Amino acid sequence: MKRLYSATVNTLRGFAYGIRHEAALREEAIVLALALPLGLAVAPSPAWYVAMIGTLFVVLAVELLNTAVEKLADHVTREQLPAIRRIKDFGSAAVFCALCPAGLVWLTAIAVRLGLL
């Protein structure tokens, strides 16, 4: 039980720090907060809602990992090294790869709801 409590505290601390100090995390958290009720109106079925919200949680998770990599890279060196730049670019590309299916799922759900598919 103590480990679960500690893990929960660490998780909440990570969310709080990220949302306070990282614009991208803050924006994605706002999108998720808005999407929770909006998705109920847009989703054609409960399974669609789970997929729609689930993809946004995946985006948030990848953004958190990207932020962690960037913070670690900055901690290691503040120099503008090509290797560090590539590492940060990989993280950015990972976020893009998470955003694409999220956008596709939401657009498809809207199209299904509107009877276009």
N, CA, C and O atoms as CSV, one atom per row, in Angstrom:
chain,resi,resn,atom,element,x,y,z
A,1,MET,N,N,0.822,-1.195,0.000
A,1,MET,CA,C,0.000,0.000,0.000
A,1,MET,C,C,0.870,1.265,0.000
A,1,MET,O,O,0.533,2.268,-0.629
A,2,LYS,N,N,1.995,1.193,0.720
A,2,LYS,CA,C,2.875,2.353,0.780
A,2,LYS,C,C,3.461,2.669,-0.601
A,2,LYS,O,O,3.584,3.835,-0.975
A,3,ARG,N,N,3.822,1.619,-1.358
A,3,ARG,CA,C,4.376,1.828,-2.689
A,3,ARG,C,C,3.345,2.477,-3.607
A,3,ARG,O,O,3.681,3.366,-4.389
A,4,LEU,N,N,2.092,2.036,-3.514
A,4,LEU,CA,C,1.025,2.615,-4.325
A,4,LEU,C,C,0.818,4.087,-3.974
A,4,LEU,O,O,0.631,4.922,-4.859
A,5,TYR,N,N,0.852,4.397,-2.685
A,5,TYR,CA,C,0.719,5.780,-2.235
A,5,TYR,C,C,1.867,6.633,-2.780
A,5,TYR,O,O,1.644,7.726,-3.301
A,6,SER,N,N,3.098,6.123,-2.657
A,6,SER,CA,C,4.261,6.874,-3.144
A,6,SER,C,C,4.192,7.076,-4.650
A,6,SER,O,O,4.509,8.158,-5.144
A,7,ALA,N,N,3.784,6.054,-5.380
A,7,ALA,CA,C,3.669,6.172,-6.831
A,7,ALA,C,C,2.628,7.218,-7.208
A,7,ALA,O,O,2.827,7.983,-8.151
A,8,THR,N,N,1.524,7.254,-6.477
A,8,THR,CA,C,0.477,8.238,-6.745
A,8,THR,C,C,0.975,9.650,-6.477
A,8,THR,O,O,0.715,10.564,-7.259
A,9,VAL,N,N,1.688,9.828,-5.374
A,9,VAL,CA,C,2.246,11.150,-5.047
A,9,VAL,C,C,3.230,11.589,-6.129
A,9,VAL,O,O,3.197,12.739,-6.567
A,10,ASN,N,N,4.102,10.681,-6.561
A,10,ASN,CA,C,5.066,11.012,-7.612
A,10,ASN,C,C,4.361,11.380,-8.918
A,10,ASN,O,O,4.760,12.324,-9.600
A,11,THR,N,N,3.322,10.639,-9.256
A,11,THR,CA,C,2.556,10.912,-10.477
A,11,THR,C,C,1.925,12.296,-10.427
A,11,THR,O,O,2.041,13.074,-11.373
A,12,LEU,N,N,1.260,12.595,-9.326
A,12,LEU,CA,C,0.608,13.900,-9.191
A,12,LEU,C,C,1.624,15.032,-9.197
A,12,LEU,O,O,1.367,16.094,-9.763
A,13,ARG,N,N,2.779,14.811,-8.570
A,13,ARG,CA,C,3.830,15.822,-8.571
A,13,ARG,C,C,4.346,16.043,-9.996
A,13,ARG,O,O,4.603,17.180,-10.393
A,14,GLY,N,N,4.496,14.969,-10.760
A,14,GLY,CA,C,4.942,15.086,-12.152
A,14,GLY,C,C,3.951,15.850,-13.006
A,14,GLY,O,O,4.334,16.727,-13.782
A,15,PHE,N,N,2.665,15.514,-12.863
A,15,PHE,CA,C,1.632,16.257,-13.594
A,15,PHE,C,C,1.646,17.733,-13.216
A,15,PHE,O,O,1.625,18.602,-14.088
A,16,ALA,N,N,1.681,18.014,-11.924
A,16,ALA,CA,C,1.633,19.404,-11.460
A,16,ALA,C,C,2.825,20.195,-11.975
A,16,ALA,O,O,2.662,21.308,-12.477
A,17,TYR,N,N,4.021,19.631,-11.856
A,17,TYR,CA,C,5.200,20.337,-12.336
A,17,TYR,C,C,5.111,20.560,-13.846
A,17,TYR,O,O,5.357,21.663,-14.334
A,18,GLY,N,N,4.762,19.514,-14.573
A,18,GLY,CA,C,4.693,19.621,-16.020
A,18,GLY,C,C,3.692,20.663,-16.484
A,18,GLY,O,O,3.982,21.452,-17.382
A,19,ILE,N,N,2.534,20.667,-15.883
A,19,ILE,CA,C,1.489,21.612,-16.288
A,19,ILE,C,C,1.873,23.042,-15.920
A,19,ILE,O,O,1.558,23.978,-16.655
A,20,ARG,N,N,2.549,23.216,-14.787
A,20,ARG,CA,C,2.978,24.558,-14.375
A,20,ARG,C,C,4.101,25.108,-15.237
A,20,ARG,O,O,4.137,26.308,-15.511
A,21,HIS,N,N,5.024,24.244,-15.674
A,21,HIS,CA,C,6.258,24.727,-16.284
A,21,HIS,C,C,6.429,24.430,-17.766
A,21,HIS,O,O,7.369,24.938,-18.379
A,22,GLU,N,N,5.560,23.631,-18.360
A,22,GLU,CA,C,5.730,23.259,-19.764
A,22,GLU,C,C,4.471,23.616,-20.556
A,22,GLU,O,O,3.398,23.063,-20.313
A,23,ALA,N,N,4.611,24.533,-21.494
A,23,ALA,CA,C,3.467,25.009,-22.275
A,23,ALA,C,C,2.797,23.874,-23.047
A,23,ALA,O,O,1.569,23.797,-23.084
A,24,ALA,N,N,3.580,23.003,-23.658
A,24,ALA,CA,C,2.988,21.917,-24.453
A,24,ALA,C,C,2.144,20.995,-23.573
A,24,ALA,O,O,1.050,20.593,-23.968
A,25,LEU,N,N,2.637,20.666,-22.405
A,25,LEU,CA,C,1.862,19.823,-21.487
A,25,LEU,C,C,0.595,20.535,-21.022
A,25,LEU,O,O,-0.472,19.929,-20.923
A,26,ARG,N,N,0.727,21.808,-20.742
A,26,ARG,CA,C,-0.433,22.595,-20.312
A,26,ARG,C,C,-1.501,22.608,-21.407
A,26,ARG,O,O,-2.684,22.415,-21.129
A,27,GLU,N,N,-1.081,22.835,-22.638
A,27,GLU,CA,C,-2.033,22.870,-23.762
A,27,GLU,C,C,-2.705,21.511,-23.947
A,27,GLU,O,O,-3.915,21.442,-24.163
A,28,GLU,N,N,-1.939,20.451,-23.867
A,28,GLU,CA,C,-2.518,19.118,-24.062
A,28,GLU,C,C,-3.426,18.728,-22.899
A,28,GLU,O,O,-4.420,18.030,-23.097
A,29,ALA,N,N,-3.097,19.167,-21.700
A,29,ALA,CA,C,-3.981,18.916,-20.557
A,29,ALA,C,C,-5.297,19.674,-20.717
A,29,ALA,O,O,-6.359,19.152,-20.379
A,30,ILE,N,N,-5.228,20.894,-21.228
A,30,ILE,CA,C,-6.448,21.675,-21.477
A,30,ILE,C,C,-7.292,20.996,-22.550
A,30,ILE,O,O,-8.510,20.890,-22.406
A,31,VAL,N,N,-6.655,20.537,-23.621
A,31,VAL,CA,C,-7.383,19.825,-24.674
A,31,VAL,C,C,-8.064,18.594,-24.096
A,31,VAL,O,O,-9.229,18.333,-24.397
A,32,LEU,N,N,-7.355,17.838,-23.271
A,32,LEU,CA,C,-7.941,16.646,-22.652
A,32,LEU,C,C,-9.125,17.022,-21.766
A,32,LEU,O,O,-10.165,16.365,-21.814
A,33,ALA,N,N,-8.978,18.069,-20.959
A,33,ALA,CA,C,-10.070,18.495,-20.079
A,33,ALA,C,C,-11.300,18.916,-20.879
A,33,ALA,O,O,-12.429,18.621,-20.487
A,34,LEU,N,N,-11.086,19.599,-21.993
A,34,LEU,CA,C,-12.207,20.003,-22.845
A,34,LEU,C,C,-12.802,18.811,-23.587
A,34,LEU,O,O,-14.008,18.750,-23.823
A,35,ALA,N,N,-11.937,17.863,-23.951
A,35,ALA,CA,C,-12.390,16.710,-24.730
A,35,ALA,C,C,-13.229,15.733,-23.908
A,35,ALA,O,O,-14.081,15.039,-24.462
A,36,LEU,N,N,-13.004,15.669,-22.607
A,36,LEU,CA,C,-13.767,14.726,-21.781
A,36,LEU,C,C,-15.276,14.942,-21.919
A,36,LEU,O,O,-15.993,13.983,-22.206
A,37,PRO,N,N,-15.785,16.157,-21.729
A,37,PRO,CA,C,-17.230,16.337,-21.928
A,37,PRO,C,C,-17.622,16.425,-23.410
A,37,PRO,O,O,-18.677,15.924,-23.799
A,38,LEU,N,N,-16.781,17.058,-24.236
A,38,LEU,CA,C,-17.092,17.187,-25.657
A,38,LEU,C,C,-17.185,15.825,-26.328
A,38,LEU,O,O,-18.038,15.600,-27.186
A,39,GLY,N,N,-16.308,14.929,-25.932
A,39,GLY,CA,C,-16.310,13.593,-26.511
A,39,GLY,C,C,-17.615,12.852,-26.284
A,39,GLY,O,O,-18.023,12.040,-27.114
A,40,LEU,N,N,-18.274,13.126,-25.161
A,40,LEU,CA,C,-19.567,12.489,-24.893
A,40,LEU,C,C,-20.601,12.869,-25.951
A,40,LEU,O,O,-21.448,12.057,-26.324
A,41,ALA,N,N,-20.524,14.105,-26.426
A,41,ALA,CA,C,-21.472,14.566,-27.447
A,41,ALA,C,C,-21.067,14.105,-28.838
A,41,ALA,O,O,-21.924,13.861,-29.688
A,42,VAL,N,N,-19.774,13.985,-29.073
A,42,VAL,CA,C,-19.281,13.665,-30.414
A,42,VAL,C,C,-19.245,12.160,-30.670
A,42,VAL,O,O,-19.552,11.710,-31.774
A,43,ALA,N,N,-18.878,11.395,-29.670
A,43,ALA,CA,C,-18.650,9.953,-29.862
A,43,ALA,C,C,-19.913,9.238,-30.328
A,43,ALA,O,O,-20.974,9.391,-29.721
A,44,PRO,N,N,-19.805,8.459,-31.400
A,44,PRO,CA,C,-20.964,7.702,-31.885
A,44,PRO,C,C,-21.372,6.555,-30.953
A,44,PRO,O,O,-22.509,6.086,-31.012
A,45,SER,N,N,-20.457,6.106,-30.100
A,45,SER,CA,C,-20.760,5.003,-29.179
A,45,SER,C,C,-19.776,5.058,-28.012
A,45,SER,O,O,-18.791,5.795,-28.068
A,46,PRO,N,N,-20.033,4.292,-26.964
A,46,PRO,CA,C,-19.075,4.258,-25.844
A,46,PRO,C,C,-17.678,3.810,-26.271
A,46,PRO,O,O,-16.682,4.335,-25.774
A,47,ALA,N,N,-17.597,2.849,-27.185
A,47,ALA,CA,C,-16.283,2.390,-27.655
A,47,ALA,C,C,-15.534,3.524,-28.366
A,47,ALA,O,O,-14.323,3.670,-28.201
A,48,TRP,N,N,-16.244,4.310,-29.141
A,48,TRP,CA,C,-15.625,5.468,-29.786
A,48,TRP,C,C,-15.106,6.448,-28.739
A,48,TRP,O,O,-14.005,6.980,-28.878
A,49,TYR,N,N,-15.891,6.688,-27.694
A,49,TYR,CA,C,-15.474,7.617,-26.642
A,49,TYR,C,C,-14.180,7.144,-25.991
A,49,TYR,O,O,-13.263,7.936,-25.770
A,50,VAL,N,N,-14.109,5.869,-25.688
A,50,VAL,CA,C,-12.899,5.320,-25.078
A,50,VAL,C,C,-11.704,5.521,-26.014
A,50,VAL,O,O,-10.626,5.915,-25.570
A,51,ALA,N,N,-11.892,5.251,-27.298
A,51,ALA,CA,C,-10.807,5.426,-28.265
A,51,ALA,C,C,-10.402,6.899,-28.373
A,51,ALA,O,O,-9.214,7.222,-28.413
A,52,MET,N,N,-11.389,7.779,-28.419
A,52,MET,CA,C,-11.111,9.208,-28.559
A,52,MET,C,C,-10.329,9.745,-27.365
A,52,MET,O,O,-9.333,10.449,-27.534
A,53,ILE,N,N,-10.776,9.415,-26.178
A,53,ILE,CA,C,-10.109,9.905,-24.970
A,53,ILE,C,C,-8.789,9.163,-24.765
A,53,ILE,O,O,-7.796,9.756,-24.342
A,54,GLY,N,N,-8.783,7.882,-25.064
A,54,GLY,CA,C,-7.562,7.093,-24.918
A,54,GLY,C,C,-6.418,7.635,-25.757
A,54,GLY,O,O,-5.278,7.689,-25.295
A,55,THR,N,N,-6.714,8.038,-26.993
A,55,THR,CA,C,-5.654,8.582,-27.841
A,55,THR,C,C,-5.094,9.882,-27.263
A,55,THR,O,O,-3.906,10.167,-27.413
A,56,LEU,N,N,-5.937,10.661,-26.608
A,56,LEU,CA,C,-5.445,11.902,-26.003
A,56,LEU,C,C,-4.573,11.619,-24.784
A,56,LEU,O,O,-3.617,12.351,-24.525
A,57,PHE,N,N,-4.891,10.564,-24.036
A,57,PHE,CA,C,-4.023,10.166,-22.933
A,57,PHE,C,C,-2.671,9.676,-23.459
A,57,PHE,O,O,-1.636,9.912,-22.836
A,58,VAL,N,N,-2.687,8.998,-24.599
A,58,VAL,CA,C,-1.429,8.560,-25.206
A,58,VAL,C,C,-0.594,9.778,-25.613
A,58,VAL,O,O,0.616,9.800,-25.388
A,59,VAL,N,N,-1.223,10.775,-26.202
A,59,VAL,CA,C,-0.510,12.006,-26.566
A,59,VAL,C,C,0.111,12.629,-25.328
A,59,VAL,O,O,1.277,13.022,-25.349
A,60,LEU,N,N,-0.651,12.723,-24.255
A,60,LEU,CA,C,-0.142,13.308,-23.016
A,60,LEU,C,C,1.026,12.487,-22.472
A,60,LEU,O,O,2.020,13.050,-22.013
A,61,ALA,N,N,0.912,11.170,-22.520
A,61,ALA,CA,C,1.995,10.307,-22.026
A,61,ALA,C,C,3.267,10.501,-22.853
A,61,ALA,O,O,4.360,10.597,-22.293
A,62,VAL,N,N,3.133,10.559,-24.173
A,62,VAL,CA,C,4.309,10.742,-25.028
A,62,VAL,C,C,4.910,12.123,-24.790
A,62,VAL,O,O,6.132,12.272,-24.784
A,63,GLU,N,N,4.074,13.125,-24.596
A,63,GLU,CA,C,4.582,14.472,-24.309
A,63,GLU,C,C,5.325,14.507,-22.979
A,63,GLU,O,O,6.355,15.171,-22.863
A,64,LEU,N,N,4.816,13.804,-21.979
A,64,LEU,CA,C,5.519,13.724,-20.693
A,64,LEU,C,C,6.886,13.072,-20.869
A,64,LEU,O,O,7.876,13.547,-20.313
A,65,LEU,N,N,6.944,11.991,-21.635
A,65,LEU,CA,C,8.231,11.333,-21.890
A,65,LEU,C,C,9.173,12.242,-22.670
A,65,LEU,O,O,10.365,12.303,-22.368
A,66,ASN,N,N,8.653,12.945,-23.665
A,66,ASN,CA,C,9.455,13.882,-24.428
A,66,ASN,C,C,10.008,14.984,-23.523
A,66,ASN,O,O,11.176,15.357,-23.635
A,67,THR,N,N,9.180,15.492,-22.645
A,67,THR,CA,C,9.622,16.525,-21.716
A,67,THR,C,C,10.709,15.984,-20.794
A,67,THR,O,O,11.685,16.678,-20.511
A,68,ALA,N,N,10.546,14.753,-20.327
A,68,ALA,CA,C,11.553,14.145,-19.459
A,68,ALA,C,C,12.893,14.019,-20.189
A,68,ALA,O,O,13.944,14.312,-19.618
A,69,VAL,N,N,12.853,13.583,-21.446
A,69,VAL,CA,C,14.083,13.449,-22.229
A,69,VAL,C,C,14.737,14.817,-22.425
A,69,VAL,O,O,15.952,14.952,-22.282
A,70,GLU,N,N,13.936,15.827,-22.751
A,70,GLU,CA,C,14.491,17.161,-22.957
A,70,GLU,C,C,15.099,17.724,-21.673
A,70,GLU,O,O,16.176,18.320,-21.707
A,71,LYS,N,N,14.423,17.541,-20.556
A,71,LYS,CA,C,14.954,18.038,-19.274
A,71,LYS,C,C,16.254,17.327,-18.919
A,71,LYS,O,O,17.205,17.953,-18.450
A,72,LEU,N,N,16.292,16.012,-19.145
A,72,LEU,CA,C,17.511,15.259,-18.869
A,72,LEU,C,C,18.646,15.714,-19.776
A,72,LEU,O,O,19.778,15.877,-19.322
A,73,ALA,N,N,18.350,15.919,-21.055
A,73,ALA,CA,C,19.373,16.381,-21.992
A,73,ALA,C,C,19.904,17.755,-21.574
A,73,ALA,O,O,21.109,17.997,-21.638
A,74,ASP,N,N,19.020,18.645,-21.150
A,74,ASP,CA,C,19.443,19.971,-20.692
A,74,ASP,C,C,20.268,19.880,-19.412
A,74,ASP,O,O,21.172,20.683,-19.185
A,75,HIS,N,N,19.946,18.897,-18.582
A,75,HIS,CA,C,20.704,18.714,-17.342
A,75,HIS,C,C,22.119,18.212,-17.645
A,75,HIS,O,O,23.078,18.605,-16.981
A,76,VAL,N,N,22.237,17.356,-18.635
A,76,VAL,CA,C,23.542,16.795,-18.995
A,76,VAL,C,C,24.453,17.887,-19.556
A,76,VAL,O,O,25.615,17.999,-19.168
A,77,THR,N,N,23.913,18.685,-20.470
A,77,THR,CA,C,24.707,19.780,-21.047
A,77,THR,C,C,23.778,20.837,-21.627
A,77,THR,O,O,22.728,20.528,-22.190
A,78,ARG,N,N,24.188,22.083,-21.478
A,78,ARG,CA,C,23.454,23.196,-22.085
A,78,ARG,C,C,24.038,23.544,-23.457
A,78,ARG,O,O,23.499,24.389,-24.171
A,79,GLU,N,N,25.144,22.884,-23.819
A,79,GLU,CA,C,25.748,23.136,-25.118
A,79,GLU,C,C,24.793,22.706,-26.230
A,79,GLU,O,O,24.001,21.779,-26.058
A,80,GLN,N,N,24.877,23.384,-27.361
A,80,GLN,CA,C,24.061,23.047,-28.519
A,80,GLN,C,C,24.768,21.957,-29.333
A,80,GLN,O,O,25.286,22.221,-30.417
A,81,LEU,N,N,24.782,20.753,-28.807
A,81,LEU,CA,C,25.443,19.641,-29.476
A,81,LEU,C,C,24.508,19.007,-30.502
A,81,LEU,O,O,23.316,18.856,-30.237
A,82,PRO,N,N,25.032,18.635,-31.667
A,82,PRO,CA,C,24.188,17.994,-32.685
A,82,PRO,C,C,23.520,16.712,-32.176
A,82,PRO,O,O,22.369,16.449,-32.523
A,83,ALA,N,N,24.198,15.930,-31.384
A,83,ALA,CA,C,23.616,14.682,-30.864
A,83,ALA,C,C,22.444,14.965,-29.932
A,83,ALA,O,O,21.430,14.269,-29.983
A,84,ILE,N,N,22.574,15.968,-29.092
A,84,ILE,CA,C,21.482,16.343,-28.177
A,84,ILE,C,C,20.305,16.880,-28.992
A,84,ILE,O,O,19.154,16.571,-28.687
A,85,ARG,N,N,20.579,17.673,-30.015
A,85,ARG,CA,C,19.516,18.216,-30.868
A,85,ARG,C,C,18.740,17.077,-31.534
A,85,ARG,O,O,17.512,17.117,-31.606
A,86,ARG,N,N,19.465,16.058,-32.021
A,86,ARG,CA,C,18.795,14.910,-32.652
A,86,ARG,C,C,17.919,14.170,-31.647
A,86,ARG,O,O,16.803,13.764,-31.973
A,87,ILE,N,N,18.419,13.998,-30.437
A,87,ILE,CA,C,17.643,13.315,-29.396
A,87,ILE,C,C,16.349,14.075,-29.124
A,87,ILE,O,O,15.280,13.473,-29.023
A,88,LYS,N,N,16.446,15.387,-29.008
A,88,LYS,CA,C,15.257,16.203,-28.776
A,88,LYS,C,C,14.310,16.144,-29.977
A,88,LYS,O,O,13.092,16.126,-29.804
A,89,ASP,N,N,14.860,16.116,-31.181
A,89,ASP,CA,C,14.032,15.998,-32.386
A,89,ASP,C,C,13.306,14.653,-32.431
A,89,ASP,O,O,12.161,14.585,-32.877
A,90,PHE,N,N,13.964,13.581,-31.971
A,90,PHE,CA,C,13.299,12.272,-31.901
A,90,PHE,C,C,12.079,12.345,-30.986
A,90,PHE,O,O,11.022,11.802,-31.304
A,91,GLY,N,N,12.235,13.021,-29.847
A,91,GLY,CA,C,11.111,13.169,-28.925
A,91,GLY,C,C,9.971,13.955,-29.553
A,91,GLY,O,O,8.802,13.602,-29.400
A,92,SER,N,N,10.319,15.015,-30.257
A,92,SER,CA,C,9.299,15.812,-30.935
A,92,SER,C,C,8.581,14.986,-32.007
A,92,SER,O,O,7.364,15.083,-32.166
A,93,ALA,N,N,9.341,14.185,-32.729
A,93,ALA,CA,C,8.739,13.318,-33.750
A,93,ALA,C,C,7.809,12.290,-33.109
A,93,ALA,O,O,6.775,11.943,-33.680
A,94,ALA,N,N,8.175,11.803,-31.923
A,94,ALA,CA,C,7.316,10.844,-31.219
A,94,ALA,C,C,5.984,11.485,-30.848
A,94,ALA,O,O,4.935,10.852,-30.966
A,95,VAL,N,N,6.024,12.734,-30.403
A,95,VAL,CA,C,4.785,13.443,-30.079
A,95,VAL,C,C,3.927,13.579,-31.341
A,95,VAL,O,O,2.715,13.370,-31.289
A,96,PHE,N,N,4.541,13.923,-32.456
A,96,PHE,CA,C,3.807,14.037,-33.716
A,96,PHE,C,C,3.150,12.701,-34.077
A,96,PHE,O,O,1.998,12.663,-34.507
A,97,CYS,N,N,3.892,11.613,-33.899
A,97,CYS,CA,C,3.354,10.282,-34.209
A,97,CYS,C,C,2.181,9.917,-33.296
A,97,CYS,O,O,1.311,9.146,-33.701
A,98,ALA,N,N,2.140,10.443,-32.098
A,98,ALA,CA,C,1.005,10.213,-31.207
A,98,ALA,C,C,-0.175,11.118,-31.575
A,98,ALA,O,O,-1.334,10.720,-31.449
A,99,LEU,N,N,0.126,12.324,-32.026
A,99,LEU,CA,C,-0.942,13.264,-32.399
A,99,LEU,C,C,-1.700,12.817,-33.649
A,99,LEU,O,O,-2.908,13.029,-33.749
A,100,CYS,N,N,-1.005,12.206,-34.591
A,100,CYS,CA,C,-1.649,11.808,-35.852
A,100,CYS,C,C,-2.814,10.841,-35.644
A,100,CYS,O,O,-3.910,11.118,-36.129
A,101,PRO,N,N,-2.625,9.717,-34.942
A,101,PRO,CA,C,-3.781,8.838,-34.743
A,101,PRO,C,C,-4.872,9.480,-33.893
A,101,PRO,O,O,-6.054,9.198,-34.087
A,102,ALA,N,N,-4.484,10.346,-32.946
A,102,ALA,CA,C,-5.506,11.032,-32.151
A,102,ALA,C,C,-6.380,11.889,-33.060
A,102,ALA,O,O,-7.606,11.867,-32.952
A,103,GLY,N,N,-5.751,12.637,-33.949
A,103,GLY,CA,C,-6.508,13.451,-34.896
A,103,GLY,C,C,-7.370,12.609,-35.813
A,103,GLY,O,O,-8.520,12.959,-36.081
A,104,LEU,N,N,-6.830,11.507,-36.297
A,104,LEU,CA,C,-7.598,10.626,-37.179
A,104,LEU,C,C,-8.806,10.026,-36.475
A,104,LEU,O,O,-9.894,9.952,-37.047
A,105,VAL,N,N,-8.612,9.601,-35.241
A,105,VAL,CA,C,-9.732,9.008,-34.485
A,105,VAL,C,C,-10.821,10.056,-34.267
A,105,VAL,O,O,-12.002,9.772,-34.465
A,106,TRP,N,N,-10.431,11.265,-33.862
A,106,TRP,CA,C,-11.424,12.311,-33.625
A,106,TRP,C,C,-12.134,12.712,-34.919
A,106,TRP,O,O,-13.357,12.856,-34.933
A,107,LEU,N,N,-11.387,12.891,-35.994
A,107,LEU,CA,C,-12.019,13.270,-37.269
A,107,LEU,C,C,-12.953,12.174,-37.769
A,107,LEU,O,O,-14.029,12.465,-38.291
A,108,THR,N,N,-12.552,10.936,-37.616
A,108,THR,CA,C,-13.406,9.834,-38.046
A,108,THR,C,C,-14.661,9.751,-37.192
A,108,THR,O,O,-15.752,9.521,-37.715
A,109,ALA,N,N,-14.523,9.935,-35.895
A,109,ALA,CA,C,-15.692,9.915,-35.009
A,109,ALA,C,C,-16.678,11.026,-35.378
A,109,ALA,O,O,-17.891,10.813,-35.382
A,110,ILE,N,N,-16.154,12.199,-35.685
A,110,ILE,CA,C,-17.021,13.313,-36.093
A,110,ILE,C,C,-17.716,12.969,-37.407
A,110,ILE,O,O,-18.910,13.222,-37.569
A,111,ALA,N,N,-16.970,12.396,-38.337
A,111,ALA,CA,C,-17.569,12.017,-39.631
A,111,ALA,C,C,-18.655,10.961,-39.439
A,111,ALA,O,O,-19.704,11.030,-40.080
A,112,VAL,N,N,-18.417,10.003,-38.577
A,112,VAL,CA,C,-19.443,8.970,-38.300
A,112,VAL,C,C,-20.663,9.622,-37.654
A,112,VAL,O,O,-21.799,9.325,-38.025
A,113,ARG,N,N,-20.431,10.501,-36.699
A,113,ARG,CA,C,-21.544,11.184,-36.001
A,113,ARG,C,C,-22.385,12.005,-36.973
A,113,ARG,O,O,-23.607,12.072,-36.842
A,114,LEU,N,N,-21.725,12.631,-37.948
A,114,LEU,CA,C,-22.437,13.451,-38.940
A,114,LEU,C,C,-23.026,12.635,-40.090
A,114,LEU,O,O,-23.680,13.177,-40.981
A,115,GLY,N,N,-22.785,11.330,-40.055
A,115,GLY,CA,C,-23.321,10.461,-41.097
A,115,GLY,C,C,-22.557,10.512,-42.398
A,115,GLY,O,O,-23.077,10.113,-43.440
A,116,LEU,N,N,-21.336,10.993,-42.355
A,116,LEU,CA,C,-20.518,11.088,-43.561
A,116,LEU,C,C,-19.819,9.766,-43.867
A,116,LEU,O,O,-19.360,9.546,-44.988
A,117,LEU,N,N,-19.740,8.894,-42.877
A,117,LEU,CA,C,-19.130,7.572,-43.077
A,117,LEU,C,C,-20.092,6.486,-42.648
A,117,LEU,O,O,-19.767,5.302,-42.738
